[in-house]
Amino acid sequence: MPKLPKLRLTHHAQMRMVERSIDIDNAKQAIAEPDERKADPYGTICVRKKIGERTVVVVYSEEKFKDRKNEYLVITFYYLNK
C-alpha cells in the first residue's frame, strides 16, 4: 500500500465530513489508490474508491500544494451508497 497522502480540507469539506460521517482514512485511500480517476483542465481531480460495501468519492486539487509532495486540498467528499 502506498504512503497515504496528507490532506487539507476546505471549510465545505470539513462540514461534509461531519455531516456525512466520512472516515478521513477512506478519503486518503481513495486518493492514494483510486479505482477511477478523472481530472479537469482546471486542476481539480475526482476519484472513486470502493471500500467494503461503500464507494467514496473525493474531489480535490493537487495544484494548490504542488510544492509539497503528497499533500492535497480536498474540496468535497461523499459516499455514493449507504
C-alpha angles and dihedrals in degrees: 000000000000122000109280114245126245111247132206115194130214115228088256092054092048091053093047093048090059095038094049098035092236119179108228090214089061089055090049091050091050091054094043097046111013123183088208131017130187126178129193126210091257096065097260117133129196119199133181128201129178109222114179109313094340136074117216120205119201125188112196147150124236092181094070093069101022089139088061114065118226095010123119140180111230112212097182142333139191145162119256095210135025 
